[in-house]
């Protein structure tokens, strides 16, 4: 071995030794800083502006305008998500405080604010993942789990303005509090607060109720099999989301609520196998490690991993309607199971050499994940969408009551709430139920619109009755989506081909 090789080996050993000597609190802060970077940097640029993000922003603006928590025409999800967003927006004076102008850069800022909020929630998720894993398995597994959540590519999905992203800190808080009830002085109070957090999570999106057996079990056994603690957990966990059907009953819309909930649960989809393949394609390392780690943990009768993962997967199989971002509530347990597997396989009996090997393996996976994530979040998937929105605003004259703007919620809330235009339909699919109120219209035909053309002839007729004024092309086509890590870009198609079309 050459002298150079000796020096390199000595240097790597020195780095590992110094890392082992760092206090865990410093390492946690470092991981949180990395998580802040991966989940906030280029917030408005990656990923694309997704249809559902526009829906939730439109609903938040509805609440912010004092029009109530529930839009009248569709009951697909509870309304805590829009209340949460509207509350934060009210505190910071959004969107008025941005003084938006009809430019792509200014409209980008309108989306940057809620995307940064999602990034802040992701930092909280990272810390709570650490605390849960630390409480169950120790500091080492906790640090590895948090690092995986901070750097692995699949966690880019929490950058979107989605209900799943909003509910995550509440779900993780509920799990952590239930775990902390063991040996605590105020077990009943902890169980109650855990139930409140779980209730808020369910009140954000109903499928997360599949986590109730996990947290109820933690609260019950952690409190010494106390039925009182169990009841105090279950009471708010059930009553808080019950506000949703109660509100519909009070508004005389309960029949509509039943119909819409059933419709939402049975929407056509490829199902769990399909989104499992998407997860594997988007982040093969975390998926394979997570599945192997979950199998390892379940074989050892680890109830935390078992009850966190299995009931939720059964629900996804039973309901059928799934999107790739439905993985969000179980991403932390994928990180925890992966960390547990690596830690148990590499380290046995506290042998120092194996501890160094563990650190080398973890740093190698972490560096690979971080490099892959940076390659993704450095891309620009939204500029065409912002340019299209700005073009429409320039094209439509002030106080033009003869032209209606038709666009997906990605754009419509911007036109209506940030620029106060009254000539905007909330969603182009409303033409399925009501005609366009004016003879002239402008249509933003993006990739989602071309999918929705199959929903009915009125939607397709908008395209056939109009002509293209300007076309915008996104950047997704510049990347080979068969080449990792750009495989995720297949799920950011919204900023692809966009046509602004006009009739009149």
C-alpha positions as CSV (number, residue, x, y, z in Angstrom):
1,X,0.0,0.0,0.0
2,X,1.4,3.4,-0.9
3,X,1.9,6.3,1.4
4,X,-0.9,8.1,-0.3
5,X,-3.3,5.3,0.4
6,X,-2.2,5.2,4.0
7,X,-2.9,9.0,4.3
8,X,-6.3,8.6,2.7
9,X,-7.2,5.7,5.0
10,X,-6.0,7.7,8.0
11,X,-8.0,10.7,6.9
12,X,-11.2,8.8,6.5
13,X,-10.7,7.2,9.9
14,X,-10.1,10.6,11.3
15,X,-13.3,12.0,9.8
16,X,-15.3,9.0,11.2
17,X,-13.7,9.4,14.6
18,X,-14.5,13.1,14.7
19,X,-18.1,12.5,13.7
20,X,-18.5,9.9,16.4
21,X,-17.3,12.5,18.9
22,X,-19.9,15.1,17.9
23,X,-22.7,15.6,20.4
24,X,-26.1,14.2,19.1
25,X,-27.7,17.6,19.5
26,X,-25.3,19.1,17.0
27,X,-25.9,16.3,14.6
28,X,-29.7,16.8,14.9
29,X,-29.3,20.5,14.2
30,X,-27.2,19.6,11.1
31,X,-29.8,17.2,9.8
32,X,-32.5,19.8,10.3
33,X,-30.5,22.4,8.4
34,X,-30.0,19.9,5.6
35,X,-33.8,19.2,5.7
36,X,-34.5,22.9,5.4
37,X,-32.3,23.1,2.3
38,X,-33.8,20.1,0.6
39,X,-37.4,21.0,1.3
40,X,-37.3,24.8,0.9
41,X,-34.6,25.7,-1.6
42,X,-36.2,26.5,-5.1
43,X,-39.6,26.0,-3.5
44,X,-41.5,27.7,-6.4
45,X,-39.4,26.0,-9.1
46,X,-39.7,22.3,-8.2
47,X,-41.9,20.4,-8.5
48,X,-44.5,21.6,-11.0
49,X,-47.7,23.3,-9.8
50,X,-50.1,20.3,-9.4
51,X,-53.9,20.5,-9.9
52,X,-54.7,19.6,-6.3
53,X,-52.4,22.3,-5.0
54,X,-54.5,24.9,-6.8
55,X,-57.6,23.4,-5.3
56,X,-56.3,23.7,-1.8
57,X,-55.1,27.3,-2.4
58,X,-58.5,28.2,-3.9
59,X,-60.2,26.8,-0.8
60,X,-57.8,28.7,1.5
61,X,-58.6,31.9,-0.3
62,X,-62.3,31.1,0.2
63,X,-61.8,30.8,3.9
64,X,-59.6,33.9,4.0
65,X,-62.4,35.9,2.3
66,X,-64.7,35.0,5.1
67,X,-66.9,32.7,3.0
68,X,-66.8,29.8,5.4
69,X,-64.7,26.6,5.6
70,X,-66.5,24.5,3.0
71,X,-67.0,25.2,-0.7
72,X,-70.6,24.3,-1.5
73,X,-70.1,22.3,-4.6
74,X,-67.9,19.3,-3.5
75,X,-67.3,17.5,-0.2
76,X,-64.2,15.5,-1.0
77,X,-62.1,16.2,2.1
78,X,-62.6,17.7,5.5
79,X,-61.8,21.4,5.8
80,X,-59.0,21.7,8.3
81,X,-56.4,22.0,5.6
82,X,-57.9,25.2,4.2
83,X,-58.5,26.6,7.7
84,X,-54.8,26.0,8.5
85,X,-53.5,27.6,5.4
86,X,-55.9,30.6,5.7
87,X,-54.9,31.1,9.3
88,X,-51.2,31.3,8.4
89,X,-51.9,33.6,5.4
90,X,-54.0,35.9,7.6
91,X,-51.1,36.2,10.1
92,X,-48.6,37.1,7.4
93,X,-51.0,39.3,5.4
94,X,-50.8,37.1,2.4
95,X,-51.4,37.6,-0.5
96,X,-51.8,41.4,-0.2
97,X,-48.4,41.8,1.5
98,X,-46.7,40.6,-1.7
99,X,-48.2,43.4,-3.9
100,X,-48.4,41.0,-6.8
101,X,-48.0,42.3,-10.3
102,X,-48.9,40.4,-13.6
103,X,-45.4,39.1,-14.2
104,X,-44.0,35.6,-14.0
105,X,-41.6,36.5,-11.2
106,X,-44.4,38.0,-9.1
107,X,-46.7,35.1,-9.6
108,X,-43.9,32.8,-8.7
109,X,-43.7,34.6,-5.3
110,X,-47.4,33.8,-4.7
111,X,-46.6,30.1,-4.8
112,X,-43.3,30.4,-3.0
113,X,-45.0,31.4,0.3
114,X,-47.2,28.3,0.7
115,X,-44.4,26.1,-0.7
116,X,-42.0,27.5,1.9
117,X,-44.6,26.8,4.6
118,X,-44.7,23.1,3.4
119,X,-40.9,23.1,3.7
120,X,-41.1,24.4,7.3
121,X,-43.6,21.6,8.1
122,X,-41.1,19.1,6.5
123,X,-38.4,20.3,8.9
124,X,-40.8,19.6,11.8
125,X,-41.5,16.2,10.3
126,X,-37.7,15.5,10.2
127,X,-37.4,16.4,13.9
128,X,-40.4,14.4,15.0
129,X,-39.2,11.4,13.0
130,X,-35.9,11.6,14.9
131,X,-37.7,11.8,18.3
132,X,-40.0,8.9,17.5
133,X,-37.1,6.7,16.4
134,X,-34.9,7.8,19.3
135,X,-37.6,7.1,21.9
136,X,-38.1,3.6,20.5
137,X,-34.7,2.5,19.3
138,X,-32.1,5.0,20.6
139,X,-30.2,8.0,19.3
140,X,-28.4,6.2,16.6
141,X,-31.4,4.9,14.8
142,X,-33.1,8.3,15.4
143,X,-30.3,10.2,13.7
144,X,-30.2,7.9,10.7
145,X,-34.0,8.0,10.3
146,X,-34.0,11.8,10.4
147,X,-31.2,12.0,7.9
148,X,-33.0,9.7,5.5
149,X,-36.1,11.8,5.7
150,X,-34.0,14.9,5.1
151,X,-32.1,13.7,2.0
152,X,-33.8,10.8,0.3
153,X,-35.4,11.8,-3.1
154,X,-38.9,10.4,-2.3
155,X,-39.5,13.0,0.4
156,X,-39.6,15.8,-2.3
157,X,-43.4,15.0,-2.4
158,X,-43.9,16.9,0.8
159,X,-42.8,20.1,-0.9
160,X,-46.3,20.2,-2.6
161,X,-49.2,22.1,-1.0
162,X,-51.1,19.0,-0.1
163,X,-53.3,17.8,2.7
164,X,-50.9,14.9,3.3
165,X,-48.1,17.4,3.9
166,X,-50.2,19.5,6.3
167,X,-51.4,16.5,8.4
168,X,-48.0,14.9,8.8
169,X,-46.7,17.0,11.8
170,X,-50.0,16.4,13.7
171,X,-49.8,12.6,13.0
172,X,-46.2,12.4,14.1
173,X,-46.9,14.5,17.2
174,X,-49.8,12.2,18.1
175,X,-47.5,9.1,17.8
176,X,-44.7,10.7,19.8
177,X,-46.9,11.9,22.6
178,X,-48.5,8.4,22.9
179,X,-45.0,6.9,23.1
180,X,-44.0,9.4,25.8
181,X,-47.0,8.5,28.0
182,X,-45.0,5.5,29.3
183,X,-43.7,6.5,32.7
184,X,-45.0,10.0,32.5
185,X,-46.7,11.8,35.5
186,X,-49.6,13.2,33.5
187,X,-50.5,10.2,31.4
188,X,-54.1,11.2,30.9
189,X,-53.3,14.7,29.8
190,X,-50.7,13.3,27.3
191,X,-53.2,10.8,26.0
192,X,-55.8,13.7,25.5
193,X,-53.3,15.9,23.6
194,X,-52.3,13.0,21.5
195,X,-55.9,12.4,20.6
196,X,-56.4,16.0,19.7
197,X,-53.4,15.9,17.4
198,X,-54.7,12.7,15.8
199,X,-58.2,14.2,15.5
200,X,-56.7,17.2,13.6
201,X,-54.8,14.9,11.3
202,X,-58.0,13.0,10.4
203,X,-59.9,16.3,10.1
204,X,-57.3,17.2,7.5
205,X,-57.6,14.0,5.4
206,X,-59.8,11.0,6.4
207,X,-57.6,8.0,5.3
208,X,-55.2,8.7,8.2
209,X,-57.7,7.2,10.5
210,X,-55.9,4.0,9.7
211,X,-53.3,5.1,12.2
212,X,-55.7,5.1,15.1
213,X,-54.9,1.4,16.1
214,X,-51.2,2.3,16.3
215,X,-51.6,5.4,18.5
216,X,-54.4,3.9,20.5
217,X,-52.3,0.9,21.3
218,X,-49.3,3.1,22.3
219,X,-51.6,5.2,24.5
220,X,-53.2,2.2,26.2
221,X,-50.1,0.1,26.9
222,X,-47.9,3.1,27.6
223,X,-50.3,4.2,30.3
224,X,-50.2,0.8,32.0
225,X,-53.3,-0.5,30.2
226,X,-55.4,2.4,31.4
227,X,-58.9,2.5,29.8
228,X,-59.2,6.1,30.9
229,X,-56.2,7.1,28.9
230,X,-57.5,5.1,25.9
231,X,-60.9,6.9,26.2
232,X,-59.2,10.3,26.5
233,X,-57.3,9.6,23.3
234,X,-60.2,8.2,21.3
235,X,-62.7,11.0,22.3
236,X,-61.0,13.9,20.4
237,X,-59.7,11.6,17.7
238,X,-63.3,10.8,16.8
239,X,-65.1,14.0,17.7
240,X,-62.8,16.5,15.9
241,X,-63.2,15.1,12.4
242,X,-67.0,14.6,13.1
243,X,-67.2,18.3,12.6
244,X,-67.1,17.7,8.9
245,X,-70.4,15.7,8.5
246,X,-72.0,17.8,11.3
247,X,-71.3,21.0,9.2
248,X,-72.8,19.4,6.1
249,X,-75.9,18.4,8.1
250,X,-76.2,21.9,9.5
251,X,-75.9,23.4,6.0
252,X,-78.6,21.0,4.6
253,X,-76.0,19.2,2.4
254,X,-75.7,15.8,4.2
255,X,-77.0,13.8,1.2
256,X,-74.5,15.6,-1.0
257,X,-71.8,14.9,1.5
258,X,-72.6,11.1,1.5
259,X,-72.6,11.1,-2.3
260,X,-69.3,13.0,-2.6
261,X,-67.5,10.9,0.0
262,X,-68.5,7.7,-1.7
263,X,-67.5,9.2,-5.1
264,X,-64.1,10.2,-3.8
265,X,-63.4,6.8,-2.3
266,X,-64.3,4.9,-5.5
267,X,-62.5,7.0,-8.2
268,X,-60.8,4.9,-10.8
269,X,-57.1,4.2,-10.4
270,X,-54.4,1.6,-11.0
271,X,-54.2,1.0,-7.2
272,X,-51.5,0.2,-4.7
273,X,-49.3,-1.9,-7.0
274,X,-49.1,1.0,-9.4
275,X,-48.1,3.6,-6.8
276,X,-45.7,1.0,-5.3
277,X,-44.0,0.9,-8.7
278,X,-43.9,4.7,-8.8
279,X,-42.2,4.8,-5.4
280,X,-39.7,2.2,-6.6
281,X,-39.0,4.2,-9.7
282,X,-38.7,7.5,-7.9
283,X,-36.5,6.3,-5.0
284,X,-35.4,2.7,-5.4
285,X,-32.9,2.9,-2.4
286,X,-35.5,4.0,0.2
287,X,-38.2,1.7,-1.2
288,X,-36.0,-1.4,-1.1
289,X,-34.5,-0.6,2.2
290,X,-37.9,0.4,3.7
291,X,-39.6,-2.8,2.5
292,X,-36.7,-5.0,3.7
293,X,-36.5,-3.1,7.0
294,X,-40.3,-3.4,7.5
295,X,-40.1,-7.2,6.8
296,X,-37.2,-7.4,9.3
297,X,-39.0,-5.4,12.0
298,X,-42.2,-7.3,11.6
299,X,-40.4,-10.6,11.8
300,X,-39.1,-9.4,15.1
301,X,-42.7,-8.5,16.2
302,X,-42.0,-4.8,16.2
303,X,-45.4,-3.4,16.8
304,X,-44.5,0.2,15.9
305,X,-43.5,-0.6,12.3
306,X,-46.3,-3.3,12.0
307,X,-49.1,-1.1,13.1
308,X,-47.9,2.0,11.4
309,X,-47.5,0.4,8.0
310,X,-49.8,-2.5,7.6
311,X,-53.3,-1.0,8.4
312,X,-52.5,1.9,6.1
313,X,-51.5,-0.4,3.2
314,X,-54.7,-2.5,3.8
315,X,-56.7,0.7,3.6
316,X,-55.1,1.7,0.3
317,X,-55.7,-1.7,-1.1
318,X,-59.4,-1.6,0.0
319,X,-60.2,1.9,-1.2
320,X,-58.4,1.5,-4.5
321,X,-58.0,5.2,-5.3
322,X,-54.3,6.1,-4.8
323,X,-51.8,8.7,-5.9
324,X,-48.1,8.6,-5.4
325,X,-48.3,11.2,-2.7
326,X,-50.5,8.9,-0.6
327,X,-47.2,7.5,0.6
328,X,-46.6,10.6,2.6
329,X,-48.0,9.4,6.0
330,X,-45.8,6.3,5.9
331,X,-42.6,7.9,4.6
332,X,-41.3,8.3,8.2
333,X,-41.7,4.6,9.0
334,X,-39.9,3.7,5.7
335,X,-37.0,5.8,7.0
336,X,-37.2,4.3,10.5
337,X,-37.4,0.7,9.2
338,X,-34.5,1.3,6.8
339,X,-32.4,2.7,9.6
340,X,-33.3,-0.1,11.9
341,X,-32.3,-2.7,9.3
342,X,-28.9,-1.1,8.6
343,X,-28.1,-0.5,12.3
344,X,-29.0,-4.1,13.3
345,X,-27.1,-5.7,10.4
346,X,-23.9,-3.7,10.7
347,X,-23.6,-3.2,14.5
348,X,-23.7,-6.2,16.9
349,X,-22.5,-6.2,20.5
350,X,-21.2,-2.7,20.3
351,X,-18.0,-3.6,18.4
352,X,-16.2,-0.3,17.6
353,X,-15.1,-1.4,14.1
354,X,-18.7,-2.2,13.2
355,X,-19.8,1.2,14.5
356,X,-17.4,2.8,12.1
357,X,-18.7,0.6,9.3
358,X,-22.2,1.7,10.2
359,X,-21.2,5.4,9.9
360,X,-19.5,4.8,6.6
361,X,-22.6,3.0,5.2
362,X,-25.0,5.6,6.4
363,X,-22.9,8.5,5.1
364,X,-22.6,6.8,1.8
365,X,-26.3,6.3,1.5
366,X,-26.9,9.8,2.7
367,X,-24.5,11.4,0.3
368,X,-26.1,9.4,-2.6
369,X,-29.6,10.5,-1.5
370,X,-28.6,14.2,-1.1
371,X,-26.8,14.3,-4.5
372,X,-29.9,12.8,-6.1
373,X,-32.3,15.2,-4.3
374,X,-30.2,18.2,-5.2
375,X,-30.2,17.2,-8.9
376,X,-34.0,17.1,-8.7
377,X,-34.8,20.2,-6.8
378,X,-32.3,22.2,-8.9
379,X,-34.6,21.8,-12.0
380,X,-37.2,24.3,-13.2
381,X,-40.6,22.7,-13.6
382,X,-42.8,25.7,-13.2
383,X,-41.6,28.7,-15.3
384,X,-43.9,27.8,-18.2
385,X,-46.9,27.9,-15.8
386,X,-46.0,31.3,-14.4
387,X,-45.4,32.7,-17.9
388,X,-48.8,31.4,-19.0
389,X,-50.5,33.0,-16.1
390,X,-48.8,36.3,-16.6
391,X,-49.6,36.2,-20.3
392,X,-53.3,35.7,-19.6
393,X,-53.3,38.7,-17.2
394,X,-51.8,40.9,-19.8
395,X,-54.1,39.6,-22.5
396,X,-57.4,40.3,-20.6
397,X,-58.3,43.9,-20.4
398,X,-59.3,45.6,-17.2
399,X,-63.1,45.6,-16.5
400,X,-63.6,43.4,-19.6
401,X,-67.0,41.9,-18.8
402,X,-67.3,40.1,-22.1
403,X,-64.5,37.5,-21.7
404,X,-64.4,34.7,-19.2
405,X,-61.1,33.1,-18.1
406,X,-61.2,29.3,-18.0
407,X,-58.3,27.5,-16.3
408,X,-57.5,24.8,-13.7
409,X,-57.4,25.8,-10.0
410,X,-53.6,26.1,-10.4
411,X,-54.3,29.4,-12.2
412,X,-57.8,30.4,-11.3
413,X,-57.2,31.2,-7.6
414,X,-54.3,33.5,-8.7
415,X,-56.5,35.4,-11.1
416,X,-59.5,35.6,-8.7
417,X,-57.8,36.1,-5.3
418,X,-54.5,37.7,-6.0
419,X,-55.6,39.9,-8.9
420,X,-59.2,40.2,-8.0
421,X,-60.7,39.4,-11.3
422,X,-64.4,38.6,-11.3
423,X,-64.4,37.0,-14.7
424,X,-62.8,33.7,-13.7
425,X,-64.5,30.3,-13.4
426,X,-63.0,28.4,-10.4
427,X,-62.4,25.3,-12.7
428,X,-62.8,24.7,-16.4
429,X,-64.7,21.5,-15.6
430,X,-67.6,23.5,-14.3
431,X,-68.7,23.7,-17.9
432,X,-70.0,20.2,-17.3
433,X,-72.8,21.7,-15.2
434,X,-73.1,25.3,-16.3
435,X,-72.4,27.2,-19.5
436,X,-69.7,29.8,-20.0
437,X,-71.4,33.1,-19.0
438,X,-69.9,35.1,-21.9
439,X,-69.6,34.5,-25.6
440,X,-65.8,35.1,-25.5
441,X,-63.4,33.2,-23.3
442,X,-59.7,32.5,-22.7
443,X,-58.7,28.9,-22.0
444,X,-55.5,27.8,-20.3
445,X,-55.1,24.3,-21.8
446,X,-52.4,22.6,-19.8
447,X,-51.5,18.9,-19.5
448,X,-54.2,18.3,-16.9
449,X,-56.8,19.8,-19.2
450,X,-55.9,17.4,-22.0
451,X,-56.5,14.5,-19.5
452,X,-59.8,16.1,-18.4
453,X,-61.1,16.4,-22.0
454,X,-62.2,12.8,-21.6
455,X,-64.6,13.8,-18.8
456,X,-67.3,15.1,-21.2
457,X,-68.0,16.9,-24.5
458,X,-68.4,20.4,-22.9
459,X,-64.8,20.3,-21.8
460,X,-63.6,19.1,-25.2
461,X,-65.8,21.7,-26.9
462,X,-63.8,24.5,-25.2
463,X,-60.8,23.4,-27.1
464,X,-62.6,22.8,-30.4
465,X,-64.3,26.2,-30.3
466,X,-61.1,28.2,-29.6
467,X,-57.8,29.0,-31.4
468,X,-54.3,29.0,-30.0
469,X,-52.9,32.5,-29.1
470,X,-49.6,31.4,-27.5
471,X,-47.9,28.2,-26.5
472,X,-45.5,27.6,-23.6
473,X,-43.2,24.6,-23.3
474,X,-41.8,23.5,-20.0
475,X,-38.4,22.0,-19.2
476,X,-39.4,18.4,-18.3
477,X,-38.6,17.3,-21.9
478,X,-35.0,18.2,-21.4
479,X,-34.4,15.3,-19.0
480,X,-34.3,11.6,-19.6
481,X,-37.1,10.3,-17.2
482,X,-35.8,6.8,-17.6
483,X,-32.5,7.9,-16.0
484,X,-32.4,8.1,-12.2
485,X,-32.8,10.5,-10.4
486,X,-34.8,12.2,-13.1
487,X,-37.4,9.4,-13.0
488,X,-39.4,11.6,-10.6
489,X,-39.9,14.2,-13.3
490,X,-42.5,12.0,-14.9
491,X,-44.7,13.1,-12.0
492,X,-44.2,16.8,-12.7
493,X,-45.9,17.0,-16.0
494,X,-48.1,20.0,-15.2
495,X,-45.5,22.5,-16.4
496,X,-45.1,20.8,-19.8
497,X,-47.1,21.8,-22.9
498,X,-49.5,24.7,-22.2
499,X,-51.7,26.5,-24.7
500,X,-53.5,29.8,-24.1
501,X,-56.5,29.7,-26.4
502,X,-59.1,32.3,-27.2
503,X,-62.7,32.4,-28.5
504,X,-64.2,35.7,-29.6
